[in-house]
């Protein structure tokens, strides 16, 4: 909502800049999409490595005790 209000202010003050922003936003989003996918992949690899490193400790600690 804040972004929309900011865009409306820019539209009132400088309408060509607001229209340029409206046209360029999807293009910038498409350009940045591969970097987001790389970021998701890198974080998934780090989580996998953390799970592999902590696996022996989780195995030695044991699972939850069965309730009666």
Beta strands, then each sheet from edge to edge (+ up, - down):
end
